[in-house]
């Protein structure tokens, strides 16, 4: 009977060790995923900044084009 109890305790100890190892693996996985998410958030923010800068440049270039078109139109009207 006592050898059976000893075997059961040994099995329980091994089970607990496996659970602890699984816990460590899960914690590392969580840590890695959080790092990846943080990196992605930084990249997304950088891309938003770049998009905003491009939007500003595009707006300026559209305004420039409109001024050029108005000037061309005015010159053409003046020449006639």
HTML snippet that shows the backbone in 3Dmol.js (N, CA, C, O; Angstrom):
<script src="https://3Dmol.org/build/3Dmol-min.js"></script>
<div id="view" style="width:600px;height:400px;position:relative"></div>
<script>
const pdb = `
ATOM      1  N   UNK A   1       0.823  -1.197   0.000  1.00  0.00           N
ATOM      2  CA  UNK A   1       0.000   0.000   0.000  1.00  0.00           C
ATOM      3  C   UNK A   1       0.863   1.255   0.000  1.00  0.00           C
ATOM      4  O   UNK A   1       0.587   2.192  -0.750  1.00  0.00           O
ATOM      5  N   UNK A   2       1.911   1.287   0.837  1.00  0.00           N
ATOM      6  CA  UNK A   2       2.725   2.493   0.897  1.00  0.00           C
ATOM      7  C   UNK A   2       3.508   2.700  -0.394  1.00  0.00           C
ATOM      8  O   UNK A   2       3.774   3.844  -0.761  1.00  0.00           O
ATOM      9  N   UNK A   3       3.888   1.629  -1.097  1.00  0.00           N
ATOM     10  CA  UNK A   3       4.580   1.812  -2.379  1.00  0.00           C
ATOM     11  C   UNK A   3       3.619   2.391  -3.413  1.00  0.00           C
ATOM     12  O   UNK A   3       4.036   3.147  -4.290  1.00  0.00           O
ATOM     13  N   UNK A   4       2.345   2.046  -3.316  1.00  0.00           N
ATOM     14  CA  UNK A   4       1.330   2.591  -4.207  1.00  0.00           C
ATOM     15  C   UNK A   4       1.153   4.086  -3.949  1.00  0.00           C
ATOM     16  O   UNK A   4       1.026   4.869  -4.890  1.00  0.00           O
ATOM     17  N   UNK A   5       1.147   4.481  -2.685  1.00  0.00           N
ATOM     18  CA  UNK A   5       1.032   5.901  -2.322  1.00  0.00           C
ATOM     19  C   UNK A   5       2.270   6.638  -2.799  1.00  0.00           C
ATOM     20  O   UNK A   5       2.175   7.747  -3.323  1.00  0.00           O
ATOM     21  N   UNK A   6       3.428   6.025  -2.619  1.00  0.00           N
ATOM     22  CA  UNK A   6       4.674   6.650  -3.084  1.00  0.00           C
ATOM     23  C   UNK A   6       4.667   6.850  -4.583  1.00  0.00           C
ATOM     24  O   UNK A   6       5.108   7.892  -5.068  1.00  0.00           O
ATOM     25  N   UNK A   7       4.177   5.873  -5.327  1.00  0.00           N
ATOM     26  CA  UNK A   7       4.081   5.982  -6.787  1.00  0.00           C
ATOM     27  C   UNK A   7       3.109   7.084  -7.178  1.00  0.00           C
ATOM     28  O   UNK A   7       3.371   7.852  -8.104  1.00  0.00           O
ATOM     29  N   UNK A   8       1.992   7.160  -6.476  1.00  0.00           N
ATOM     30  CA  UNK A   8       1.012   8.207  -6.770  1.00  0.00           C
ATOM     31  C   UNK A   8       1.597   9.589  -6.496  1.00  0.00           C
ATOM     32  O   UNK A   8       1.397  10.518  -7.279  1.00  0.00           O
ATOM     33  N   UNK A   9       2.322   9.724  -5.383  1.00  0.00           N
ATOM     34  CA  UNK A   9       2.943  11.015  -5.066  1.00  0.00           C
ATOM     35  C   UNK A   9       3.987  11.379  -6.118  1.00  0.00           C
ATOM     36  O   UNK A   9       4.099  12.536  -6.523  1.00  0.00           O
ATOM     37  N   UNK A  10       4.748  10.376  -6.555  1.00  0.00           N
ATOM     38  CA  UNK A  10       5.749  10.608  -7.601  1.00  0.00           C
ATOM     39  C   UNK A  10       5.068  11.046  -8.902  1.00  0.00           C
ATOM     40  O   UNK A  10       5.543  11.957  -9.579  1.00  0.00           O
ATOM     41  N   UNK A  11       3.961  10.395  -9.244  1.00  0.00           N
ATOM     42  CA  UNK A  11       3.204  10.773 -10.445  1.00  0.00           C
ATOM     43  C   UNK A  11       2.662  12.195 -10.327  1.00  0.00           C
ATOM     44  O   UNK A  11       2.682  12.960 -11.290  1.00  0.00           O
ATOM     45  N   UNK A  12       2.180  12.535  -9.143  1.00  0.00           N
ATOM     46  CA  UNK A  12       1.655  13.891  -8.913  1.00  0.00           C
ATOM     47  C   UNK A  12       2.780  14.913  -9.050  1.00  0.00           C
ATOM     48  O   UNK A  12       2.595  15.967  -9.658  1.00  0.00           O
ATOM     49  N   UNK A  13       3.951  14.598  -8.482  1.00  0.00           N
ATOM     50  CA  UNK A  13       5.096  15.508  -8.574  1.00  0.00           C
ATOM     51  C   UNK A  13       5.505  15.705 -10.038  1.00  0.00           C
ATOM     52  O   UNK A  13       5.792  16.827 -10.454  1.00  0.00           O
ATOM     53  N   UNK A  14       5.532  14.625 -10.814  1.00  0.00           N
ATOM     54  CA  UNK A  14       5.872  14.728 -12.239  1.00  0.00           C
ATOM     55  C   UNK A  14       4.827  15.552 -12.985  1.00  0.00           C
ATOM     56  O   UNK A  14       5.165  16.348 -13.861  1.00  0.00           O
ATOM     57  N   UNK A  15       3.574  15.360 -12.638  1.00  0.00           N
ATOM     58  CA  UNK A  15       2.492  16.117 -13.265  1.00  0.00           C
ATOM     59  C   UNK A  15       2.651  17.612 -12.972  1.00  0.00           C
ATOM     60  O   UNK A  15       2.500  18.453 -13.858  1.00  0.00           O
ATOM     61  N   UNK A  16       2.957  17.922 -11.718  1.00  0.00           N
ATOM     62  CA  UNK A  16       3.156  19.325 -11.329  1.00  0.00           C
ATOM     63  C   UNK A  16       4.348  19.910 -12.080  1.00  0.00           C
ATOM     64  O   UNK A  16       4.288  21.053 -12.531  1.00  0.00           O
ATOM     65  N   UNK A  17       5.431  19.142 -12.220  1.00  0.00           N
ATOM     66  CA  UNK A  17       6.600  19.614 -12.970  1.00  0.00           C
ATOM     67  C   UNK A  17       6.236  19.900 -14.434  1.00  0.00           C
ATOM     68  O   UNK A  17       6.677  20.900 -15.000  1.00  0.00           O
ATOM     69  N   UNK A  18       5.435  19.024 -15.039  1.00  0.00           N
ATOM     70  CA  UNK A  18       5.007  19.249 -16.426  1.00  0.00           C
ATOM     71  C   UNK A  18       4.143  20.510 -16.529  1.00  0.00           C
ATOM     72  O   UNK A  18       4.272  21.293 -17.471  1.00  0.00           O
ATOM     73  N   UNK A  19       3.268  20.688 -15.550  1.00  0.00           N
ATOM     74  CA  UNK A  19       2.430  21.896 -15.553  1.00  0.00           C
ATOM     75  C   UNK A  19       3.280  23.158 -15.414  1.00  0.00           C
ATOM     76  O   UNK A  19       3.021  24.162 -16.079  1.00  0.00           O
ATOM     77  N   UNK A  20       4.288  23.105 -14.555  1.00  0.00           N
ATOM     78  CA  UNK A  20       5.178  24.262 -14.381  1.00  0.00           C
ATOM     79  C   UNK A  20       5.933  24.566 -15.675  1.00  0.00           C
ATOM     80  O   UNK A  20       6.096  25.730 -16.040  1.00  0.00           O
ATOM     81  N   UNK A  21       6.390  23.529 -16.365  1.00  0.00           N
ATOM     82  CA  UNK A  21       7.093  23.721 -17.640  1.00  0.00           C
ATOM     83  C   UNK A  21       6.144  24.302 -18.686  1.00  0.00           C
ATOM     84  O   UNK A  21       6.522  25.189 -19.450  1.00  0.00           O
ATOM     85  N   UNK A  22       4.917  23.800 -18.715  1.00  0.00           N
ATOM     86  CA  UNK A  22       3.920  24.349 -19.638  1.00  0.00           C
ATOM     87  C   UNK A  22       3.633  25.810 -19.313  1.00  0.00           C
ATOM     88  O   UNK A  22       3.450  26.633 -20.210  1.00  0.00           O
ATOM     89  N   UNK A  23       3.597  26.117 -18.031  1.00  0.00           N
ATOM     90  CA  UNK A  23       3.359  27.503 -17.599  1.00  0.00           C
ATOM     91  C   UNK A  23       4.495  28.398 -18.088  1.00  0.00           C
ATOM     92  O   UNK A  23       4.244  29.489 -18.600  1.00  0.00           O
ATOM     93  N   UNK A  24       5.744  27.948 -17.935  1.00  0.00           N
ATOM     94  CA  UNK A  24       6.884  28.737 -18.409  1.00  0.00           C
ATOM     95  C   UNK A  24       6.811  28.941 -19.926  1.00  0.00           C
ATOM     96  O   UNK A  24       7.076  30.032 -20.431  1.00  0.00           O
ATOM     97  N   UNK A  25       6.453  27.890 -20.630  1.00  0.00           N
ATOM     98  CA  UNK A  25       6.323  27.989 -22.085  1.00  0.00           C
ATOM     99  C   UNK A  25       5.228  28.984 -22.465  1.00  0.00           C
ATOM    100  O   UNK A  25       5.406  29.794 -23.375  1.00  0.00           O
ATOM    101  N   UNK A  26       4.111  28.920 -21.774  1.00  0.00           N
ATOM    102  CA  UNK A  26       3.006  29.840 -22.039  1.00  0.00           C
ATOM    103  C   UNK A  26       3.408  31.275 -21.725  1.00  0.00           C
ATOM    104  O   UNK A  26       3.084  32.188 -22.484  1.00  0.00           O
ATOM    105  N   UNK A  27       4.110  31.485 -20.616  1.00  0.00           N
ATOM    106  CA  UNK A  27       4.564  32.830 -20.258  1.00  0.00           C
ATOM    107  C   UNK A  27       5.512  33.386 -21.323  1.00  0.00           C
ATOM    108  O   UNK A  27       5.423  34.561 -21.678  1.00  0.00           O
ATOM    109  N   UNK A  28       6.412  32.552 -21.829  1.00  0.00           N
ATOM    110  CA  UNK A  28       7.325  33.000 -22.884  1.00  0.00           C
ATOM    111  C   UNK A  28       6.548  33.336 -24.144  1.00  0.00           C
ATOM    112  O   UNK A  28       6.830  34.338 -24.802  1.00  0.00           O
ATOM    113  N   UNK A  29       5.577  32.510 -24.484  1.00  0.00           N
ATOM    114  CA  UNK A  29       4.740  32.766 -25.657  1.00  0.00           C
ATOM    115  C   UNK A  29       4.019  34.107 -25.514  1.00  0.00           C
ATOM    116  O   UNK A  29       3.982  34.901 -26.453  1.00  0.00           O
ATOM    117  N   UNK A  30       3.456  34.349 -24.352  1.00  0.00           N
ATOM    118  CA  UNK A  30       2.761  35.616 -24.093  1.00  0.00           C
ATOM    119  C   UNK A  30       3.728  36.783 -24.225  1.00  0.00           C
ATOM    120  O   UNK A  30       3.408  37.796 -24.846  1.00  0.00           O
ATOM    121  N   UNK A  31       4.899  36.641 -23.644  1.00  0.00           N
ATOM    122  CA  UNK A  31       5.907  37.697 -23.723  1.00  0.00           C
ATOM    123  C   UNK A  31       6.291  37.982 -25.173  1.00  0.00           C
ATOM    124  O   UNK A  31       6.375  39.141 -25.579  1.00  0.00           O
ATOM    125  N   UNK A  32       6.522  36.936 -25.945  1.00  0.00           N
ATOM    126  CA  UNK A  32       6.874  37.109 -27.356  1.00  0.00           C
ATOM    127  C   UNK A  32       5.748  37.784 -28.130  1.00  0.00           C
ATOM    128  O   UNK A  32       5.995  38.672 -28.946  1.00  0.00           O
ATOM    129  N   UNK A  33       4.519  37.365 -27.876  1.00  0.00           N
ATOM    130  CA  UNK A  33       3.375  37.971 -28.562  1.00  0.00           C
ATOM    131  C   UNK A  33       3.220  39.445 -28.193  1.00  0.00           C
ATOM    132  O   UNK A  33       2.914  40.272 -29.052  1.00  0.00           O
ATOM    133  N   UNK A  34       3.430  39.774 -26.926  1.00  0.00           N
ATOM    134  CA  UNK A  34       3.333  41.173 -26.507  1.00  0.00           C
ATOM    135  C   UNK A  34       4.418  42.017 -27.163  1.00  0.00           C
ATOM    136  O   UNK A  34       4.166  43.158 -27.550  1.00  0.00           O
ATOM    137  N   UNK A  35       5.620  41.467 -27.290  1.00  0.00           N
ATOM    138  CA  UNK A  35       6.699  42.188 -27.980  1.00  0.00           C
ATOM    139  C   UNK A  35       6.335  42.412 -29.441  1.00  0.00           C
ATOM    140  O   UNK A  35       6.517  43.506 -29.974  1.00  0.00           O
ATOM    141  N   UNK A  36       5.819  41.367 -30.086  1.00  0.00           N
ATOM    142  CA  UNK A  36       5.404  41.496 -31.486  1.00  0.00           C
ATOM    143  C   UNK A  36       4.319  42.555 -31.638  1.00  0.00           C
ATOM    144  O   UNK A  36       4.358  43.363 -32.565  1.00  0.00           O
ATOM    145  N   UNK A  37       3.355  42.549 -30.729  1.00  0.00           N
ATOM    146  CA  UNK A  37       2.275  43.533 -30.789  1.00  0.00           C
ATOM    147  C   UNK A  37       2.828  44.945 -30.619  1.00  0.00           C
ATOM    148  O   UNK A  37       2.426  45.866 -31.329  1.00  0.00           O
ATOM    149  N   UNK A  38       3.742  45.106 -29.681  1.00  0.00           N
ATOM    150  CA  UNK A  38       4.346  46.415 -29.453  1.00  0.00           C
ATOM    151  C   UNK A  38       5.096  46.893 -30.697  1.00  0.00           C
ATOM    152  O   UNK A  38       4.994  48.056 -31.087  1.00  0.00           O
ATOM    153  N   UNK A  39       5.846  45.988 -31.307  1.00  0.00           N
ATOM    154  CA  UNK A  39       6.572  46.334 -32.527  1.00  0.00           C
ATOM    155  C   UNK A  39       5.605  46.737 -33.630  1.00  0.00           C
ATOM    156  O   UNK A  39       5.838  47.714 -34.341  1.00  0.00           O
ATOM    157  N   UNK A  40       4.527  45.988 -33.771  1.00  0.00           N
ATOM    158  CA  UNK A  40       3.524  46.325 -34.784  1.00  0.00           C
ATOM    159  C   UNK A  40       2.870  47.672 -34.502  1.00  0.00           C
ATOM    160  O   UNK A  40       2.633  48.454 -35.423  1.00  0.00           O
ATOM    161  N   UNK A  41       2.580  47.944 -33.245  1.00  0.00           N
ATOM    162  CA  UNK A  41       1.973  49.231 -32.891  1.00  0.00           C
ATOM    163  C   UNK A  41       2.910  50.376 -33.257  1.00  0.00           C
ATOM    164  O   UNK A  41       2.465  51.411 -33.752  1.00  0.00           O
ATOM    165  N   UNK A  42       4.211  50.193 -33.014  1.00  0.00           N
ATOM    166  CA  UNK A  42       5.185  51.224 -33.378  1.00  0.00           C
ATOM    167  C   UNK A  42       5.226  51.416 -34.890  1.00  0.00           C
ATOM    168  O   UNK A  42       5.262  52.544 -35.380  1.00  0.00           O
ATOM    169  N   UNK A  43       5.220  50.311 -35.618  1.00  0.00           N
ATOM    170  CA  UNK A  43       5.248  50.400 -37.078  1.00  0.00           C
ATOM    171  C   UNK A  43       3.980  51.047 -37.614  1.00  0.00           C
ATOM    172  O   UNK A  43       4.035  51.842 -38.552  1.00  0.00           O
ATOM    173  N   UNK A  44       2.841  50.711 -37.026  1.00  0.00           N
ATOM    174  CA  UNK A  44       1.570  51.311 -37.450  1.00  0.00           C
ATOM    175  C   UNK A  44       1.606  52.816 -37.218  1.00  0.00           C
ATOM    176  O   UNK A  44       1.185  53.593 -38.074  1.00  0.00           O
ATOM    177  N   UNK A  45       2.108  53.222 -36.062  1.00  0.00           N
ATOM    178  CA  UNK A  45       2.183  54.655 -35.756  1.00  0.00           C
ATOM    179  C   UNK A  45       3.110  55.364 -36.746  1.00  0.00           C
ATOM    180  O   UNK A  45       2.795  56.454 -37.223  1.00  0.00           O
ATOM    181  N   UNK A  46       4.238  54.752 -37.049  1.00  0.00           N
ATOM    182  CA  UNK A  46       5.163  55.331 -38.025  1.00  0.00           C
ATOM    183  C   UNK A  46       4.492  55.438 -39.397  1.00  0.00           C
ATOM    184  O   UNK A  46       4.642  56.447 -40.087  1.00  0.00           O
ATOM    185  N   UNK A  47       3.764  54.412 -39.786  1.00  0.00           N
ATOM    186  CA  UNK A  47       3.068  54.449 -41.074  1.00  0.00           C
ATOM    187  C   UNK A  47       1.982  55.529 -41.084  1.00  0.00           C
ATOM    188  O   UNK A  47       1.763  56.177 -42.107  1.00  0.00           O
ATOM    189  N   UNK A  48       1.315  55.719 -39.969  1.00  0.00           N
ATOM    190  CA  UNK A  48       0.308  56.794 -39.891  1.00  0.00           C
ATOM    191  C   UNK A  48       0.972  58.155 -40.067  1.00  0.00           C
ATOM    192  O   UNK A  48       0.459  59.024 -40.773  1.00  0.00           O
ATOM    193  N   UNK A  49       2.130  58.328 -39.408  1.00  0.00           N
ATOM    194  CA  UNK A  49       2.844  59.597 -39.556  1.00  0.00           C
ATOM    195  C   UNK A  49       3.259  59.812 -41.011  1.00  0.00           C
ATOM    196  O   UNK A  49       3.107  60.906 -41.556  1.00  0.00           O
ATOM    197  N   UNK A  50       3.775  58.771 -41.622  1.00  0.00           N
ATOM    198  CA  UNK A  50       4.189  58.880 -43.024  1.00  0.00           C
ATOM    199  C   UNK A  50       2.993  59.184 -43.919  1.00  0.00           C
ATOM    200  O   UNK A  50       3.094  59.999 -44.836  1.00  0.00           O
ATOM    201  N   UNK A  51       1.875  58.540 -43.660  1.00  0.00           N
ATOM    202  CA  UNK A  51       0.669  58.796 -44.449  1.00  0.00           C
ATOM    203  C   UNK A  51       0.217  60.245 -44.282  1.00  0.00           C
ATOM    204  O   UNK A  51      -0.139  60.907 -45.257  1.00  0.00           O
ATOM    205  N   UNK A  52       0.234  60.731 -43.045  1.00  0.00           N
ATOM    206  CA  UNK A  52      -0.152  62.120 -42.800  1.00  0.00           C
ATOM    207  C   UNK A  52       0.775  63.078 -43.542  1.00  0.00           C
ATOM    208  O   UNK A  52       0.322  64.064 -44.123  1.00  0.00           O
ATOM    209  N   UNK A  53       2.071  62.786 -43.518  1.00  0.00           N
ATOM    210  CA  UNK A  53       3.031  63.626 -44.239  1.00  0.00           C
ATOM    211  C   UNK A  53       2.755  63.596 -45.741  1.00  0.00           C
ATOM    212  O   UNK A  53       2.789  64.629 -46.410  1.00  0.00           O
ATOM    213  N   UNK A  54       2.485  62.411 -46.257  1.00  0.00           N
ATOM    214  CA  UNK A  54       2.173  62.297 -47.685  1.00  0.00           C
ATOM    215  C   UNK A  54       0.874  63.008 -48.034  1.00  0.00           C
ATOM    216  O   UNK A  54       0.775  63.646 -49.081  1.00  0.00           O
ATOM    217  N   UNK A  55      -0.113  62.902 -47.170  1.00  0.00           N
ATOM    218  CA  UNK A  55      -1.374  63.615 -47.394  1.00  0.00           C
ATOM    219  C   UNK A  55      -1.130  65.120 -47.457  1.00  0.00           C
ATOM    220  O   UNK A  55      -1.688  65.809 -48.311  1.00  0.00           O
ATOM    221  N   UNK A  56      -0.295  65.627 -46.551  1.00  0.00           N
ATOM    222  CA  UNK A  56       0.033  67.054 -46.549  1.00  0.00           C
ATOM    223  C   UNK A  56       0.749  67.449 -47.842  1.00  0.00           C
ATOM    224  O   UNK A  56       0.417  68.460 -48.460  1.00  0.00           O
ATOM    225  N   UNK A  57       1.716  66.658 -48.236  1.00  0.00           N
ATOM    226  CA  UNK A  57       2.447  66.951 -49.473  1.00  0.00           C
ATOM    227  C   UNK A  57       1.525  66.893 -50.682  1.00  0.00           C
ATOM    228  O   UNK A  57       1.610  67.727 -51.583  1.00  0.00           O
ATOM    229  N   UNK A  58       0.648  65.903 -50.689  1.00  0.00           N
ATOM    230  CA  UNK A  58      -0.298  65.768 -51.793  1.00  0.00           C
ATOM    231  C   UNK A  58      -1.229  66.978 -51.860  1.00  0.00           C
ATOM    232  O   UNK A  58      -1.509  67.491 -52.944  1.00  0.00           O
ATOM    233  N   UNK A  59      -1.702  67.426 -50.718  1.00  0.00           N
ATOM    234  CA  UNK A  59      -2.569  68.608 -50.672  1.00  0.00           C
ATOM    235  C   UNK A  59      -1.834  69.826 -51.227  1.00  0.00           C
ATOM    236  O   UNK A  59      -2.394  70.588 -52.015  1.00  0.00           O
ATOM    237  N   UNK A  60      -0.585  70.006 -50.815  1.00  0.00           N
ATOM    238  CA  UNK A  60       0.209  71.139 -51.288  1.00  0.00           C
ATOM    239  C   UNK A  60       0.405  71.059 -52.804  1.00  0.00           C
ATOM    240  O   UNK A  60       0.294  72.070 -53.497  1.00  0.00           O
ATOM    241  N   UNK A  61       0.690  69.888 -53.310  1.00  0.00           N
ATOM    242  CA  UNK A  61       0.898  69.727 -54.750  1.00  0.00           C
ATOM    243  C   UNK A  61      -0.397  69.955 -55.531  1.00  0.00           C
ATOM    244  O   UNK A  61      -0.366  70.514 -56.628  1.00  0.00           O
ATOM    245  N   UNK A  62      -1.522  69.531 -54.981  1.00  0.00           N
ATOM    246  CA  UNK A  62      -2.812  69.798 -55.636  1.00  0.00           C
ATOM    247  C   UNK A  62      -3.079  71.303 -55.683  1.00  0.00           C
ATOM    248  O   UNK A  62      -3.547  71.825 -56.695  1.00  0.00           O
ATOM    249  N   UNK A  63      -2.784  71.983 -54.601  1.00  0.00           N
ATOM    250  CA  UNK A  63      -2.963  73.436 -54.577  1.00  0.00           C
ATOM    251  C   UNK A  63      -2.052  74.101 -55.608  1.00  0.00           C
ATOM    252  O   UNK A  63      -2.459  75.035 -56.299  1.00  0.00           O
ATOM    253  N   UNK A  64      -0.843  73.620 -55.702  1.00  0.00           N
ATOM    254  CA  UNK A  64       0.113  74.149 -56.676  1.00  0.00           C
ATOM    255  C   UNK A  64      -0.414  73.933 -58.097  1.00  0.00           C
ATOM    256  O   UNK A  64      -0.356  74.838 -58.930  1.00  0.00           O
ATOM    257  N   UNK A  65      -0.920  72.746 -58.362  1.00  0.00           N
ATOM    258  CA  UNK A  65      -1.477  72.449 -59.681  1.00  0.00           C
ATOM    259  C   UNK A  65      -2.642  73.385 -60.003  1.00  0.00           C
ATOM    260  O   UNK A  65      -2.748  73.884 -61.123  1.00  0.00           O
ATOM    261  N   UNK A  66      -3.499  73.618 -59.041  1.00  0.00           N
ATOM    262  CA  UNK A  66      -4.639  74.515 -59.265  1.00  0.00           C
ATOM    263  C   UNK A  66      -4.159  75.928 -59.601  1.00  0.00           C
ATOM    264  O   UNK A  66      -4.704  76.576 -60.495  1.00  0.00           O
ATOM    265  N   UNK A  67      -3.150  76.397 -58.890  1.00  0.00           N
ATOM    266  CA  UNK A  67      -2.606  77.731 -59.175  1.00  0.00           C
ATOM    267  C   UNK A  67      -2.021  77.776 -60.591  1.00  0.00           C
ATOM    268  O   UNK A  67      -2.217  78.743 -61.326  1.00  0.00           O
ATOM    269  N   UNK A  68      -1.306  76.720 -60.955  1.00  0.00           N
ATOM    270  CA  UNK A  68      -0.721  76.669 -62.298  1.00  0.00           C
ATOM    271  C   UNK A  68      -1.811  76.664 -63.365  1.00  0.00           C
ATOM    272  O   UNK A  68      -1.698  77.357 -64.376  1.00  0.00           O
ATOM    273  N   UNK A  69      -2.848  75.895 -63.144  1.00  0.00           N
ATOM    274  CA  UNK A  69      -3.949  75.842 -64.114  1.00  0.00           C
ATOM    275  C   UNK A  69      -4.639  77.197 -64.238  1.00  0.00           C
ATOM    276  O   UNK A  69      -4.977  77.627 -65.341  1.00  0.00           O
ATOM    277  N   UNK A  70      -4.849  77.874 -63.097  1.00  0.00           N
ATOM    278  CA  UNK A  70      -5.472  79.210 -63.137  1.00  0.00           C
ATOM    279  C   UNK A  70      -4.590  80.194 -63.902  1.00  0.00           C
ATOM    280  O   UNK A  70      -5.075  80.994 -64.703  1.00  0.00           O
ATOM    281  N   UNK A  71      -3.301  80.118 -63.641  1.00  0.00           N
ATOM    282  CA  UNK A  71      -2.371  81.024 -64.314  1.00  0.00           C
ATOM    283  C   UNK A  71      -2.376  80.772 -65.820  1.00  0.00           C
ATOM    284  O   UNK A  71      -2.430  81.714 -66.610  1.00  0.00           O
ATOM    285  N   UNK A  72      -2.322  79.517 -66.210  1.00  0.00           N
ATOM    286  CA  UNK A  72      -2.351  79.176 -67.635  1.00  0.00           C
ATOM    287  C   UNK A  72      -3.646  79.681 -68.261  1.00  0.00           C
ATOM    288  O   UNK A  72      -3.631  80.257 -69.349  1.00  0.00           O
ATOM    289  N   UNK A  73      -4.743  79.469 -67.588  1.00  0.00           N
ATOM    290  CA  UNK A  73      -6.036  79.928 -68.104  1.00  0.00           C
ATOM    291  C   UNK A  73      -6.050  81.454 -68.244  1.00  0.00           C
ATOM    292  O   UNK A  73      -6.493  81.976 -69.266  1.00  0.00           O
ATOM    293  N   UNK A  74      -5.575  82.159 -67.240  1.00  0.00           N
ATOM    294  CA  UNK A  74      -5.564  83.620 -67.280  1.00  0.00           C
ATOM    295  C   UNK A  74      -4.679  84.137 -68.413  1.00  0.00           C
ATOM    296  O   UNK A  74      -5.038  85.093 -69.100  1.00  0.00           O
ATOM    297  N   UNK A  75      -3.534  83.509 -68.604  1.00  0.00           N
ATOM    298  CA  UNK A  75      -2.632  83.936 -69.673  1.00  0.00           C
ATOM    299  C   UNK A  75      -3.277  83.684 -71.037  1.00  0.00           C
ATOM    300  O   UNK A  75      -3.188  84.514 -71.941  1.00  0.00           O
ATOM    301  N   UNK A  76      -3.916  82.543 -71.167  1.00  0.00           N
ATOM    302  CA  UNK A  76      -4.584  82.230 -72.435  1.00  0.00           C
ATOM    303  C   UNK A  76      -5.703  83.225 -72.722  1.00  0.00           C
ATOM    304  O   UNK A  76      -5.873  83.646 -73.866  1.00  0.00           O
ATOM    305  N   UNK A  77      -6.447  83.597 -71.729  1.00  0.00           N
ATOM    306  CA  UNK A  77      -7.532  84.571 -71.886  1.00  0.00           C
ATOM    307  C   UNK A  77      -6.941  85.937 -72.229  1.00  0.00           C
ATOM    308  O   UNK A  77      -7.498  86.650 -73.064  1.00  0.00           O
ATOM    309  N   UNK A  78      -5.854  86.306 -71.618  1.00  0.00           N
ATOM    310  CA  UNK A  78      -5.218  87.602 -71.842  1.00  0.00           C
ATOM    311  C   UNK A  78      -4.681  87.697 -73.276  1.00  0.00           C
ATOM    312  O   UNK A  78      -4.778  88.742 -73.920  1.00  0.00           O
ATOM    313  N   UNK A  79      -4.120  86.597 -73.757  1.00  0.00           N
ATOM    314  CA  UNK A  79      -3.519  86.578 -75.090  1.00  0.00           C
ATOM    315  C   UNK A  79      -4.586  86.733 -76.168  1.00  0.00           C
ATOM    316  O   UNK A  79      -4.315  87.334 -77.207  1.00  0.00           O
ATOM    317  N   UNK A  80      -5.734  86.233 -75.961  1.00  0.00           N
ATOM    318  CA  UNK A  80      -6.799  86.291 -76.975  1.00  0.00           C
ATOM    319  C   UNK A  80      -7.299  87.656 -77.135  1.00  0.00           C
ATOM    320  O   UNK A  80      -8.195  87.895 -77.944  1.00  0.00           O
TER     321      UNK A  80
END
`;
const viewer = $3Dmol.createViewer("view");
viewer.addModel(pdb, "pdb");
viewer.setStyle({}, {cartoon: {color: "spectrum"}});
viewer.zoomTo();
viewer.render();
</script>
